[in-house]
Amino acid sequence: MKPQGQDRSSAFLVCRECGEKLHLLSRHLKLRHGLTLDDYRRKHSIAHGLQTRSRAYETLRQTAAIPRRA
């Protein structure tokens, strides 16, 4: 079983501090909780390899980066 909020197949991640559903975890942690990603990973025993962006967000960014042909 994958840790809550870290399932890369979902459209969002869940913050383990407050339970909020997010696309980008790092900015939320800094602004809302005053934590760095390293602090958050240490506090919740999360491996460094786990992503902090949702699959939906990455797909959106990739789509926006592809030049459109007229």
PyMOL Python script that loads the backbone (N, CA, C, O; Angstrom):
from pymol import cmd

cmd.read_pdbstr("""\
ATOM      1  N   MET A   1       0.840  -1.187   0.000  1.00  0.00           N
ATOM      2  CA  MET A   1       0.000   0.000   0.000  1.00  0.00           C
ATOM      3  C   MET A   1       0.883   1.248   0.000  1.00  0.00           C
ATOM      4  O   MET A   1       1.845   1.337   0.763  1.00  0.00           O
ATOM      5  N   LYS A   2       0.548   2.207  -0.862  1.00  0.00           N
ATOM      6  CA  LYS A   2       1.332   3.433  -0.949  1.00  0.00           C
ATOM      7  C   LYS A   2       0.931   4.390   0.168  1.00  0.00           C
ATOM      8  O   LYS A   2      -0.219   4.384   0.607  1.00  0.00           O
ATOM      9  N   PRO A   3       1.883   5.220   0.635  1.00  0.00           N
ATOM     10  CA  PRO A   3       1.553   6.187   1.667  1.00  0.00           C
ATOM     11  C   PRO A   3       0.472   7.156   1.200  1.00  0.00           C
ATOM     12  O   PRO A   3       0.426   7.505   0.020  1.00  0.00           O
ATOM     13  N   GLN A   4      -0.375   7.585   2.087  1.00  0.00           N
ATOM     14  CA  GLN A   4      -1.449   8.510   1.750  1.00  0.00           C
ATOM     15  C   GLN A   4      -0.881   9.774   1.120  1.00  0.00           C
ATOM     16  O   GLN A   4       0.085  10.356   1.614  1.00  0.00           O
ATOM     17  N   GLY A   5      -1.505  10.188   0.009  1.00  0.00           N
ATOM     18  CA  GLY A   5      -1.108  11.422  -0.639  1.00  0.00           C
ATOM     19  C   GLY A   5       0.100  11.302  -1.534  1.00  0.00           C
ATOM     20  O   GLY A   5       0.515  12.300  -2.124  1.00  0.00           O
ATOM     21  N   GLN A   6       0.682  10.125  -1.663  1.00  0.00           N
ATOM     22  CA  GLN A   6       1.870   9.975  -2.476  1.00  0.00           C
ATOM     23  C   GLN A   6       1.638   9.052  -3.666  1.00  0.00           C
ATOM     24  O   GLN A   6       2.601   8.640  -4.314  1.00  0.00           O
ATOM     25  N   ASP A   7       0.411   8.726  -3.964  1.00  0.00           N
ATOM     26  CA  ASP A   7       0.087   7.865  -5.093  1.00  0.00           C
ATOM     27  C   ASP A   7       0.178   8.674  -6.374  1.00  0.00           C
ATOM     28  O   ASP A   7      -0.619   9.589  -6.581  1.00  0.00           O
ATOM     29  N   ARG A   8       1.138   8.353  -7.242  1.00  0.00           N
ATOM     30  CA  ARG A   8       1.391   9.139  -8.438  1.00  0.00           C
ATOM     31  C   ARG A   8       0.306   8.976  -9.494  1.00  0.00           C
ATOM     32  O   ARG A   8       0.309   9.715 -10.479  1.00  0.00           O
ATOM     33  N   SER A   9      -0.622   8.038  -9.328  1.00  0.00           N
ATOM     34  CA  SER A   9      -1.668   7.857 -10.320  1.00  0.00           C
ATOM     35  C   SER A   9      -2.846   8.795 -10.065  1.00  0.00           C
ATOM     36  O   SER A   9      -3.718   8.931 -10.923  1.00  0.00           O
ATOM     37  N   SER A  10      -2.885   9.435  -8.916  1.00  0.00           N
ATOM     38  CA  SER A  10      -4.020  10.307  -8.602  1.00  0.00           C
ATOM     39  C   SER A  10      -3.818  11.700  -9.191  1.00  0.00           C
ATOM     40  O   SER A  10      -2.713  12.069  -9.589  1.00  0.00           O
ATOM     41  N   ALA A  11      -4.892  12.453  -9.237  1.00  0.00           N
ATOM     42  CA  ALA A  11      -4.858  13.794  -9.807  1.00  0.00           C
ATOM     43  C   ALA A  11      -4.308  14.820  -8.828  1.00  0.00           C
ATOM     44  O   ALA A  11      -4.115  15.978  -9.199  1.00  0.00           O
ATOM     45  N   PHE A  12      -4.055  14.427  -7.603  1.00  0.00           N
ATOM     46  CA  PHE A  12      -3.560  15.359  -6.601  1.00  0.00           C
ATOM     47  C   PHE A  12      -2.750  14.626  -5.550  1.00  0.00           C
ATOM     48  O   PHE A  12      -2.762  13.397  -5.486  1.00  0.00           O
ATOM     49  N   LEU A  13      -2.048  15.389  -4.727  1.00  0.00           N
ATOM     50  CA  LEU A  13      -1.336  14.870  -3.564  1.00  0.00           C
ATOM     51  C   LEU A  13      -2.061  15.375  -2.326  1.00  0.00           C
ATOM     52  O   LEU A  13      -2.742  16.399  -2.377  1.00  0.00           O
ATOM     53  N   VAL A  14      -1.920  14.669  -1.226  1.00  0.00           N
ATOM     54  CA  VAL A  14      -2.550  15.085   0.023  1.00  0.00           C
ATOM     55  C   VAL A  14      -1.454  15.452   1.016  1.00  0.00           C
ATOM     56  O   VAL A  14      -0.552  14.660   1.288  1.00  0.00           O
ATOM     57  N   CYS A  15      -1.545  16.657   1.548  1.00  0.00           N
ATOM     58  CA  CYS A  15      -0.586  17.123   2.550  1.00  0.00           C
ATOM     59  C   CYS A  15      -0.793  16.327   3.835  1.00  0.00           C
ATOM     60  O   CYS A  15      -1.919  16.217   4.321  1.00  0.00           O
ATOM     61  N   ARG A  16       0.264  15.780   4.377  1.00  0.00           N
ATOM     62  CA  ARG A  16       0.165  15.013   5.621  1.00  0.00           C
ATOM     63  C   ARG A  16       0.077  15.900   6.856  1.00  0.00           C
ATOM     64  O   ARG A  16      -0.196  15.415   7.954  1.00  0.00           O
ATOM     65  N   GLU A  17       0.303  17.182   6.682  1.00  0.00           N
ATOM     66  CA  GLU A  17       0.181  18.119   7.796  1.00  0.00           C
ATOM     67  C   GLU A  17      -1.276  18.519   8.023  1.00  0.00           C
ATOM     68  O   GLU A  17      -1.740  18.553   9.163  1.00  0.00           O
ATOM     69  N   CYS A  18      -2.007  18.825   6.930  1.00  0.00           N
ATOM     70  CA  CYS A  18      -3.358  19.366   7.090  1.00  0.00           C
ATOM     71  C   CYS A  18      -4.423  18.620   6.292  1.00  0.00           C
ATOM     72  O   CYS A  18      -5.614  18.880   6.463  1.00  0.00           O
ATOM     73  N   GLY A  19      -4.013  17.699   5.424  1.00  0.00           N
ATOM     74  CA  GLY A  19      -4.978  16.930   4.652  1.00  0.00           C
ATOM     75  C   GLY A  19      -5.479  17.603   3.390  1.00  0.00           C
ATOM     76  O   GLY A  19      -6.347  17.058   2.709  1.00  0.00           O
ATOM     77  N   GLU A  20      -4.954  18.778   3.059  1.00  0.00           N
ATOM     78  CA  GLU A  20      -5.392  19.501   1.868  1.00  0.00           C
ATOM     79  C   GLU A  20      -4.931  18.779   0.599  1.00  0.00           C
ATOM     80  O   GLU A  20      -3.822  18.247   0.547  1.00  0.00           O
ATOM     81  N   LYS A  21      -5.795  18.765  -0.423  1.00  0.00           N
ATOM     82  CA  LYS A  21      -5.480  18.160  -1.717  1.00  0.00           C
ATOM     83  C   LYS A  21      -4.791  19.207  -2.584  1.00  0.00           C
ATOM     84  O   LYS A  21      -5.293  20.320  -2.740  1.00  0.00           O
ATOM     85  N   LEU A  22      -3.638  18.847  -3.147  1.00  0.00           N
ATOM     86  CA  LEU A  22      -2.797  19.802  -3.866  1.00  0.00           C
ATOM     87  C   LEU A  22      -2.220  19.223  -5.146  1.00  0.00           C
ATOM     88  O   LEU A  22      -2.161  18.007  -5.328  1.00  0.00           O
ATOM     89  N   HIS A  23      -1.792  20.128  -6.038  1.00  0.00           N
ATOM     90  CA  HIS A  23      -1.022  19.729  -7.212  1.00  0.00           C
ATOM     91  C   HIS A  23       0.469  19.902  -6.949  1.00  0.00           C
ATOM     92  O   HIS A  23       1.283  19.098  -7.401  1.00  0.00           O
ATOM     93  N   LEU A  24       0.822  20.953  -6.216  1.00  0.00           N
ATOM     94  CA  LEU A  24       2.211  21.250  -5.874  1.00  0.00           C
ATOM     95  C   LEU A  24       2.368  21.260  -4.361  1.00  0.00           C
ATOM     96  O   LEU A  24       1.756  22.078  -3.674  1.00  0.00           O
ATOM     97  N   LEU A  25       3.168  20.373  -3.855  1.00  0.00           N
ATOM     98  CA  LEU A  25       3.319  20.248  -2.414  1.00  0.00           C
ATOM     99  C   LEU A  25       4.331  21.234  -1.836  1.00  0.00           C
ATOM    100  O   LEU A  25       4.113  21.769  -0.749  1.00  0.00           O
ATOM    101  N   SER A  26       5.426  21.482  -2.539  1.00  0.00           N
ATOM    102  CA  SER A  26       6.517  22.276  -1.977  1.00  0.00           C
ATOM    103  C   SER A  26       6.101  23.703  -1.628  1.00  0.00           C
ATOM    104  O   SER A  26       6.440  24.197  -0.552  1.00  0.00           O
ATOM    105  N   ARG A  27       5.381  24.362  -2.511  1.00  0.00           N
ATOM    106  CA  ARG A  27       4.972  25.740  -2.233  1.00  0.00           C
ATOM    107  C   ARG A  27       4.000  25.790  -1.048  1.00  0.00           C
ATOM    108  O   ARG A  27       4.106  26.662  -0.186  1.00  0.00           O
ATOM    109  N   HIS A  28       3.072  24.863  -1.017  1.00  0.00           N
ATOM    110  CA  HIS A  28       2.100  24.788   0.077  1.00  0.00           C
ATOM    111  C   HIS A  28       2.808  24.615   1.419  1.00  0.00           C
ATOM    112  O   HIS A  28       2.472  25.281   2.398  1.00  0.00           O
ATOM    113  N   LEU A  29       3.785  23.719   1.455  1.00  0.00           N
ATOM    114  CA  LEU A  29       4.501  23.460   2.706  1.00  0.00           C
ATOM    115  C   LEU A  29       5.200  24.707   3.220  1.00  0.00           C
ATOM    116  O   LEU A  29       5.174  24.991   4.417  1.00  0.00           O
ATOM    117  N   LYS A  30       5.823  25.449   2.318  1.00  0.00           N
ATOM    118  CA  LYS A  30       6.559  26.642   2.708  1.00  0.00           C
ATOM    119  C   LYS A  30       5.615  27.742   3.191  1.00  0.00           C
ATOM    120  O   LYS A  30       5.852  28.359   4.230  1.00  0.00           O
ATOM    121  N   LEU A  31       4.548  27.983   2.437  1.00  0.00           N
ATOM    122  CA  LEU A  31       3.651  29.093   2.774  1.00  0.00           C
ATOM    123  C   LEU A  31       2.731  28.780   3.955  1.00  0.00           C
ATOM    124  O   LEU A  31       2.540  29.624   4.830  1.00  0.00           O
ATOM    125  N   ARG A  32       2.168  27.588   3.984  1.00  0.00           N
ATOM    126  CA  ARG A  32       1.164  27.262   4.995  1.00  0.00           C
ATOM    127  C   ARG A  32       1.781  26.736   6.287  1.00  0.00           C
ATOM    128  O   ARG A  32       1.299  27.042   7.378  1.00  0.00           O
ATOM    129  N   HIS A  33       2.848  25.942   6.165  1.00  0.00           N
ATOM    130  CA  HIS A  33       3.393  25.267   7.348  1.00  0.00           C
ATOM    131  C   HIS A  33       4.815  25.685   7.714  1.00  0.00           C
ATOM    132  O   HIS A  33       5.326  25.279   8.758  1.00  0.00           O
ATOM    133  N   GLY A  34       5.457  26.490   6.873  1.00  0.00           N
ATOM    134  CA  GLY A  34       6.818  26.936   7.161  1.00  0.00           C
ATOM    135  C   GLY A  34       7.832  25.808   7.114  1.00  0.00           C
ATOM    136  O   GLY A  34       8.854  25.865   7.799  1.00  0.00           O
ATOM    137  N   LEU A  35       7.564  24.782   6.312  1.00  0.00           N
ATOM    138  CA  LEU A  35       8.456  23.622   6.208  1.00  0.00           C
ATOM    139  C   LEU A  35       9.138  23.584   4.847  1.00  0.00           C
ATOM    140  O   LEU A  35       8.549  23.978   3.841  1.00  0.00           O
ATOM    141  N   THR A  36      10.364  23.115   4.819  1.00  0.00           N
ATOM    142  CA  THR A  36      11.020  22.816   3.551  1.00  0.00           C
ATOM    143  C   THR A  36      10.651  21.382   3.183  1.00  0.00           C
ATOM    144  O   THR A  36      10.134  20.636   4.014  1.00  0.00           O
ATOM    145  N   LEU A  37      10.916  21.005   1.945  1.00  0.00           N
ATOM    146  CA  LEU A  37      10.645  19.631   1.538  1.00  0.00           C
ATOM    147  C   LEU A  37      11.458  18.637   2.364  1.00  0.00           C
ATOM    148  O   LEU A  37      10.963  17.570   2.728  1.00  0.00           O
ATOM    149  N   ASP A  38      12.704  18.991   2.655  1.00  0.00           N
ATOM    150  CA  ASP A  38      13.543  18.103   3.459  1.00  0.00           C
ATOM    151  C   ASP A  38      12.971  17.918   4.862  1.00  0.00           C
ATOM    152  O   ASP A  38      12.962  16.805   5.387  1.00  0.00           O
ATOM    153  N   ASP A  39      12.494  19.005   5.468  1.00  0.00           N
ATOM    154  CA  ASP A  39      11.884  18.910   6.799  1.00  0.00           C
ATOM    155  C   ASP A  39      10.645  18.010   6.763  1.00  0.00           C
ATOM    156  O   ASP A  39      10.457  17.153   7.626  1.00  0.00           O
ATOM    157  N   TYR A  40       9.817  18.222   5.758  1.00  0.00           N
ATOM    158  CA  TYR A  40       8.577  17.443   5.595  1.00  0.00           C
ATOM    159  C   TYR A  40       8.890  15.959   5.389  1.00  0.00           C
ATOM    160  O   TYR A  40       8.260  15.095   5.999  1.00  0.00           O
ATOM    161  N   ARG A  41       9.859  15.672   4.531  1.00  0.00           N
ATOM    162  CA  ARG A  41      10.242  14.279   4.273  1.00  0.00           C
ATOM    163  C   ARG A  41      10.769  13.615   5.542  1.00  0.00           C
ATOM    164  O   ARG A  41      10.428  12.470   5.840  1.00  0.00           O
ATOM    165  N   ARG A  42      11.600  14.341   6.285  1.00  0.00           N
ATOM    166  CA  ARG A  42      12.153  13.796   7.526  1.00  0.00           C
ATOM    167  C   ARG A  42      11.054  13.545   8.552  1.00  0.00           C
ATOM    168  O   ARG A  42      11.027  12.494   9.194  1.00  0.00           O
ATOM    169  N   LYS A  43      10.157  14.499   8.705  1.00  0.00           N
ATOM    170  CA  LYS A  43       9.091  14.413   9.701  1.00  0.00           C
ATOM    171  C   LYS A  43       8.149  13.240   9.441  1.00  0.00           C
ATOM    172  O   LYS A  43       7.676  12.594  10.376  1.00  0.00           O
ATOM    173  N   HIS A  44       7.882  12.971   8.158  1.00  0.00           N
ATOM    174  CA  HIS A  44       6.921  11.928   7.795  1.00  0.00           C
ATOM    175  C   HIS A  44       7.580  10.679   7.193  1.00  0.00           C
ATOM    176  O   HIS A  44       6.891   9.823   6.638  1.00  0.00           O
ATOM    177  N   SER A  45       8.896  10.576   7.299  1.00  0.00           N
ATOM    178  CA  SER A  45       9.662   9.425   6.805  1.00  0.00           C
ATOM    179  C   SER A  45       9.343   9.115   5.341  1.00  0.00           C
ATOM    180  O   SER A  45       9.006   7.983   4.992  1.00  0.00           O
ATOM    181  N   ILE A  46       9.455  10.132   4.499  1.00  0.00           N
ATOM    182  CA  ILE A  46       9.184   9.989   3.072  1.00  0.00           C
ATOM    183  C   ILE A  46      10.517   9.925   2.329  1.00  0.00           C
ATOM    184  O   ILE A  46      11.407  10.740   2.573  1.00  0.00           O
ATOM    185  N   ALA A  47      10.653   8.962   1.431  1.00  0.00           N
ATOM    186  CA  ALA A  47      11.877   8.796   0.656  1.00  0.00           C
ATOM    187  C   ALA A  47      12.100   9.992  -0.261  1.00  0.00           C
ATOM    188  O   ALA A  47      11.145  10.627  -0.708  1.00  0.00           O
ATOM    189  N   HIS A  48      13.368  10.297  -0.539  1.00  0.00           N
ATOM    190  CA  HIS A  48      13.698  11.426  -1.414  1.00  0.00           C
ATOM    191  C   HIS A  48      13.193  11.241  -2.833  1.00  0.00           C
ATOM    192  O   HIS A  48      12.929  12.233  -3.513  1.00  0.00           O
ATOM    193  N   GLY A  49      13.051  10.029  -3.299  1.00  0.00           N
ATOM    194  CA  GLY A  49      12.630   9.773  -4.666  1.00  0.00           C
ATOM    195  C   GLY A  49      11.169  10.073  -4.956  1.00  0.00           C
ATOM    196  O   GLY A  49      10.783  10.157  -6.122  1.00  0.00           O
ATOM    197  N   LEU A  50      10.355  10.235  -3.935  1.00  0.00           N
ATOM    198  CA  LEU A  50       8.929  10.470  -4.151  1.00  0.00           C
ATOM    199  C   LEU A  50       8.685  11.879  -4.676  1.00  0.00           C
ATOM    200  O   LEU A  50       9.261  12.846  -4.178  1.00  0.00           O
ATOM    201  N   GLN A  51       7.834  11.986  -5.676  1.00  0.00           N
ATOM    202  CA  GLN A  51       7.538  13.268  -6.305  1.00  0.00           C
ATOM    203  C   GLN A  51       6.699  14.156  -5.397  1.00  0.00           C
ATOM    204  O   GLN A  51       5.988  13.681  -4.511  1.00  0.00           O
ATOM    205  N   THR A  52       6.800  15.448  -5.640  1.00  0.00           N
ATOM    206  CA  THR A  52       6.027  16.413  -4.872  1.00  0.00           C
ATOM    207  C   THR A  52       5.077  17.197  -5.777  1.00  0.00           C
ATOM    208  O   THR A  52       4.544  18.237  -5.388  1.00  0.00           O
ATOM    209  N   ARG A  53       4.874  16.675  -7.000  1.00  0.00           N
ATOM    210  CA  ARG A  53       3.920  17.251  -7.944  1.00  0.00           C
ATOM    211  C   ARG A  53       2.980  16.139  -8.388  1.00  0.00           C
ATOM    212  O   ARG A  53       3.388  14.987  -8.537  1.00  0.00           O
ATOM    213  N   SER A  54       1.730  16.496  -8.593  1.00  0.00           N
ATOM    214  CA  SER A  54       0.763  15.487  -9.027  1.00  0.00           C
ATOM    215  C   SER A  54       0.974  15.142 -10.496  1.00  0.00           C
ATOM    216  O   SER A  54       1.553  15.927 -11.246  1.00  0.00           O
ATOM    217  N   ARG A  55       0.513  13.987 -10.896  1.00  0.00           N
ATOM    218  CA  ARG A  55       0.591  13.552 -12.292  1.00  0.00           C
ATOM    219  C   ARG A  55      -0.184  14.531 -13.186  1.00  0.00           C
ATOM    220  O   ARG A  55       0.268  14.856 -14.284  1.00  0.00           O
ATOM    221  N   ALA A  56      -1.336  14.995 -12.724  1.00  0.00           N
ATOM    222  CA  ALA A  56      -2.150  15.929 -13.500  1.00  0.00           C
ATOM    223  C   ALA A  56      -1.391  17.233 -13.753  1.00  0.00           C
ATOM    224  O   ALA A  56      -1.467  17.788 -14.849  1.00  0.00           O
ATOM    225  N   TYR A  57      -0.666  17.721 -12.759  1.00  0.00           N
ATOM    226  CA  TYR A  57       0.098  18.955 -12.910  1.00  0.00           C
ATOM    227  C   TYR A  57       1.228  18.770 -13.921  1.00  0.00           C
ATOM    228  O   TYR A  57       1.458  19.638 -14.764  1.00  0.00           O
ATOM    229  N   GLU A  58       1.931  17.644 -13.838  1.00  0.00           N
ATOM    230  CA  GLU A  58       3.015  17.379 -14.779  1.00  0.00           C
ATOM    231  C   GLU A  58       2.492  17.284 -16.205  1.00  0.00           C
ATOM    232  O   GLU A  58       3.124  17.794 -17.130  1.00  0.00           O
ATOM    233  N   THR A  59       1.348  16.638 -16.395  1.00  0.00           N
ATOM    234  CA  THR A  59       0.744  16.526 -17.719  1.00  0.00           C
ATOM    235  C   THR A  59       0.379  17.908 -18.254  1.00  0.00           C
ATOM    236  O   THR A  59       0.622  18.208 -19.423  1.00  0.00           O
ATOM    237  N   LEU A  60      -0.194  18.736 -17.414  1.00  0.00           N
ATOM    238  CA  LEU A  60      -0.558  20.093 -17.802  1.00  0.00           C
ATOM    239  C   LEU A  60       0.669  20.885 -18.232  1.00  0.00           C
ATOM    240  O   LEU A  60       0.638  21.572 -19.253  1.00  0.00           O
ATOM    241  N   ARG A  61       1.737  20.797 -17.468  1.00  0.00           N
ATOM    242  CA  ARG A  61       2.977  21.525 -17.792  1.00  0.00           C
ATOM    243  C   ARG A  61       3.600  21.024 -19.084  1.00  0.00           C
ATOM    244  O   ARG A  61       4.105  21.819 -19.877  1.00  0.00           O
ATOM    245  N   GLN A  62       3.572  19.704 -19.307  1.00  0.00           N
ATOM    246  CA  GLN A  62       4.131  19.147 -20.542  1.00  0.00           C
ATOM    247  C   GLN A  62       3.328  19.619 -21.751  1.00  0.00           C
ATOM    248  O   GLN A  62       3.901  19.945 -22.790  1.00  0.00           O
ATOM    249  N   THR A  63       2.028  19.654 -21.618  1.00  0.00           N
ATOM    250  CA  THR A  63       1.161  20.097 -22.702  1.00  0.00           C
ATOM    251  C   THR A  63       1.438  21.563 -23.033  1.00  0.00           C
ATOM    252  O   THR A  63       1.482  21.938 -24.204  1.00  0.00           O
ATOM    253  N   ALA A  64       1.621  22.374 -22.023  1.00  0.00           N
ATOM    254  CA  ALA A  64       1.874  23.796 -22.218  1.00  0.00           C
ATOM    255  C   ALA A  64       3.249  24.032 -22.841  1.00  0.00           C
ATOM    256  O   ALA A  64       3.449  25.042 -23.517  1.00  0.00           O
ATOM    257  N   ALA A  65       4.193  23.128 -22.628  1.00  0.00           N
ATOM    258  CA  ALA A  65       5.551  23.290 -23.130  1.00  0.00           C
ATOM    259  C   ALA A  65       5.687  22.888 -24.598  1.00  0.00           C
ATOM    260  O   ALA A  65       6.645  23.292 -25.257  1.00  0.00           O
ATOM    261  N   ILE A  66       4.756  22.109 -25.114  1.00  0.00           N
ATOM    262  CA  ILE A  66       4.820  21.651 -26.492  1.00  0.00           C
ATOM    263  C   ILE A  66       4.371  22.782 -27.419  1.00  0.00           C
ATOM    264  O   ILE A  66       3.251  23.278 -27.297  1.00  0.00           O
ATOM    265  N   PRO A  67       5.252  23.193 -28.354  1.00  0.00           N
ATOM    266  CA  PRO A  67       4.858  24.270 -29.265  1.00  0.00           C
ATOM    267  C   PRO A  67       3.689  23.826 -30.149  1.00  0.00           C
ATOM    268  O   PRO A  67       3.667  22.705 -30.657  1.00  0.00           O
ATOM    269  N   ARG A  68       2.740  24.710 -30.317  1.00  0.00           N
ATOM    270  CA  ARG A  68       1.569  24.385 -31.135  1.00  0.00           C
ATOM    271  C   ARG A  68       1.806  24.817 -32.563  1.00  0.00           C
ATOM    272  O   ARG A  68       2.336  25.897 -32.825  1.00  0.00           O
ATOM    273  N   ARG A  69       1.407  23.965 -33.475  1.00  0.00           N
ATOM    274  CA  ARG A  69       1.560  24.267 -34.892  1.00  0.00           C
ATOM    275  C   ARG A  69       0.243  24.784 -35.446  1.00  0.00           C
ATOM    276  O   ARG A  69      -0.825  24.242 -35.158  1.00  0.00           O
ATOM    277  N   ALA A  70       0.334  25.818 -36.228  1.00  0.00           N
ATOM    278  CA  ALA A  70      -0.891  26.422 -36.793  1.00  0.00           C
ATOM    279  C   ALA A  70      -1.341  25.717 -38.051  1.00  0.00           C
ATOM    280  O   ALA A  70      -2.349  26.100 -38.646  1.00  0.00           O
TER     281      ALA A  70
END
""", "prot")
cmd.dss("prot")
cmd.show_as("cartoon", "prot")
cmd.util.cbc("prot")
cmd.orient("prot")
